[in-house]
Amino acid sequence: MSPETKENSATSHVAYSTESLIKNTAYDIGFSGVGIAGVKPSPESSRVFDRWIDEGKHGEMRYLSGGKDKRHDPGLLLPGAQSVVCVAVNYYSDSLARKNRRRLETGEGRFSLYAHCRDYHSVLTEMLGELERRLKDFFPRLQSAICVDTQPISERDLAVRAGIAWLGKNTMAISPECGSWIFLGELITNLELTSDVPLRSLCGSCTRCMDACPTGALDEAYVLDATKCISYLTIEKRGDIPVEFHHAIGDNLFGCDDCQAVCPFNNYAHDSEIFAGEPVNLLLAMSTRELAVLSDENFRELTRDSAIGRCKARGLRRNARIVAANAGGERPRANGAQGPT
């Protein structure tokens, strides 16, 4: 069968066959959710994002203020783009959540659940690459661009418009099947596809996520002040963390899951088929005291394919000293042979 015949065959059945084929292929690869959105920008999402940037709530994340045009219009990332295939991957693991609780009980501090295993950027890129390869077998004229969150793209807005999640009051994307324990990714394509129906928010009057935030970063529903967010402070913030946040950081070594842990929709979380069985990063076996003096070289080795590398060795040592102080212990000091503090 020629490529042209194959492509015509794939689209000549019933009207929904192309969309069904794409979704079935994605589910076969292992994605937890799949939906389709158009590339037309969302004016309301663009206004909200621009206001957020203008108010300085992105902190030191200057990369967010760049590439605004592409962020508002994913079609600019691929000439001739027509549709975006939006995907979600569940990353929850009950066994990893229990490991975090044990670290808490022993005063060793917690790592955000998403960082326990392989870097999600590489995992989702591999999975989207497989989706791209399979779709090209059906649609030889397919042109596409793979996006995770390293591209200037409004992932959560697209996920909502594609019907795979709604935006929670903590600004997390919430899936009906997996809660907010999900990674998002996109395949921008030149295929003209029928968009899915956006999901309606089911948050209602619930404010548990806002009430759980220890720093007031969620004082306004659907708006995160990153400059107060523990995830931002322990991962993205360079240099010293303002002293007024040290106590609120509590036992959080890397990131913070407090606003997710209390979400009622996460009561239905189930183990990820992709991440649950993976080896746990060796940093999670280290005590807070060990992490506070971890060398740059060891940090690079242990974070070679880990999202934890985002905070840099200096940042993790800084975080570990704060957590140790919060636990009531003497604040460890790094010696010169083990890397700068």
Secondary structure as the mmCIF struct_conf table of DSSP 4:
data_model
#
loop_
_struct_conf.conf_type_id
_struct_conf.id
_struct_conf.beg_label_comp_id
_struct_conf.beg_label_asym_id
_struct_conf.beg_label_seq_id
_struct_conf.end_label_comp_id
_struct_conf.end_label_asym_id
_struct_conf.end_label_seq_id
HELX_RH_AL_P HELX_RH_AL_P1 PRO A 3 THR A 11
BEND BEND1 SER A 12 VAL A 14
TURN_TY1_P TURN_TY1_P1 ALA A 15 TYR A 16
HELX_RH_AL_P HELX_RH_AL_P2 SER A 17 ILE A 29
TURN_TY1_P TURN_TY1_P2 GLY A 30 GLY A 30
BEND BEND2 SER A 32 SER A 32
STRN STRN1 GLY A 33 GLY A 38
BEND BEND3 VAL A 39 LYS A 40
HELX_RH_AL_P HELX_RH_AL_P3 PRO A 43 ASP A 54
TURN_TY1_P TURN_TY1_P3 GLU A 55 GLU A 60
HELX_RH_3T_P HELX_RH_3T_P1 ARG A 62 LEU A 64
TURN_TY1_P TURN_TY1_P4 SER A 65 SER A 65
BEND BEND4 GLY A 66 GLY A 66
HELX_RH_AL_P HELX_RH_AL_P4 LYS A 68 HIS A 72
HELX_RH_3T_P HELX_RH_3T_P2 PRO A 74 LEU A 77
BEND BEND5 LEU A 78 LEU A 78
TURN_TY1_P TURN_TY1_P5 PRO A 79 GLY A 80
STRN STRN2 SER A 83 ASN A 90
HELX_RH_AL_P HELX_RH_AL_P5 ASP A 94 GLU A 105
TURN_TY1_P TURN_TY1_P6 THR A 106 GLY A 107
STRN STRN3 ARG A 110 PHE A 111
HELX_RH_3T_P HELX_RH_3T_P3 LEU A 113 ALA A 115
BEND BEND6 HIS A 116 ARG A 118
HELX_RH_AL_P HELX_RH_AL_P6 TYR A 120 PHE A 138
TURN_TY1_P TURN_TY1_P7 PRO A 140 ARG A 141
STRN STRN4 SER A 144 CYS A 147
BEND BEND7 VAL A 148 VAL A 148
TURN_TY1_P TURN_TY1_P8 ASP A 149 THR A 150
BEND BEND8 GLN A 151 PRO A 152
HELX_RH_AL_P HELX_RH_AL_P7 GLU A 155 ARG A 161
TURN_TY1_P TURN_TY1_P9 ALA A 162 GLY A 163
BEND BEND9 ILE A 164 ILE A 164
STRN STRN5 TRP A 166 LEU A 167
TURN_TY1_P TURN_TY1_P10 LYS A 169 ASN A 170
BEND BEND10 THR A 171 THR A 171
STRN STRN6 ALA A 173 ILE A 174
STRN STRN7 SER A 175 SER A 175
TURN_TY1_P TURN_TY1_P11 PRO A 176 CYS A 178
STRN STRN8 GLY A 179 GLY A 179
TURN_TY1_P TURN_TY1_P12 SER A 180 SER A 180
STRN STRN9 ILE A 182 THR A 189
BEND BEND11 ASN A 190 ASN A 190
HELX_LH_PP_P HELX_LH_PP_P1 THR A 194 SER A 201
TURN_TY1_P TURN_TY1_P13 GLY A 204 SER A 205
HELX_RH_AL_P HELX_RH_AL_P8 ARG A 208 ALA A 212
TURN_TY1_P TURN_TY1_P14 PRO A 214 THR A 215
BEND BEND12 GLY A 216 GLY A 216
TURN_TY1_P TURN_TY1_P15 ALA A 217 LEU A 218
BEND BEND13 ASP A 219 ASP A 219
STRN STRN10 GLU A 220 GLU A 220
TURN_TY1_P TURN_TY1_P16 ALA A 221 TYR A 222
STRN STRN11 VAL A 223 VAL A 223
HELX_RH_3T_P HELX_RH_3T_P4 ALA A 226 LYS A 228
HELX_RH_AL_P HELX_RH_AL_P9 ILE A 230 SER A 231
HELX_RH_PI_P HELX_RH_PI_P1 TYR A 232 GLU A 236
BEND BEND14 GLY A 239 GLY A 239
HELX_LH_PP_P HELX_LH_PP_P2 ASP A 240 PRO A 242
HELX_RH_3T_P HELX_RH_3T_P5 VAL A 243 PHE A 245
HELX_RH_AL_P HELX_RH_AL_P10 HIS A 246 ILE A 249
TURN_TY1_P TURN_TY1_P17 GLY A 250 ASP A 251
STRN STRN12 ASN A 252 PHE A 254
HELX_RH_AL_P HELX_RH_AL_P11 ASP A 258 ALA A 261
TURN_TY1_P TURN_TY1_P18 VAL A 262 VAL A 262
HELX_RH_3T_P HELX_RH_3T_P6 PRO A 264 TYR A 268
TURN_TY1_P TURN_TY1_P19 GLU A 273 GLY A 277
BEND BEND15 GLU A 278 GLU A 278
HELX_LH_PP_P HELX_LH_PP_P3 PRO A 279 ASN A 281
HELX_RH_3T_P HELX_RH_3T_P7 LEU A 282 ALA A 285
BEND BEND16 MET A 286 MET A 286
HELX_RH_AL_P HELX_RH_AL_P12 THR A 288 LEU A 291
TURN_TY1_P TURN_TY1_P20 ALA A 292 VAL A 293
HELX_RH_AL_P HELX_RH_AL_P13 ASP A 296 LEU A 302
TURN_TY1_P TURN_TY1_P21 THR A 303 ASP A 305
HELX_RH_3T_P HELX_RH_3T_P8 ALA A 307 CYS A 311
HELX_RH_AL_P HELX_RH_AL_P14 LYS A 312 ASN A 326
TURN_TY1_P TURN_TY1_P22 ALA A 327 GLY A 328
BEND BEND17 GLY A 329 GLY A 329
HELX_LH_PP_P HELX_LH_PP_P4 GLU A 330 PRO A 332
HELX_RH_3T_P HELX_RH_3T_P9 GLY A 336 GLN A 338
#
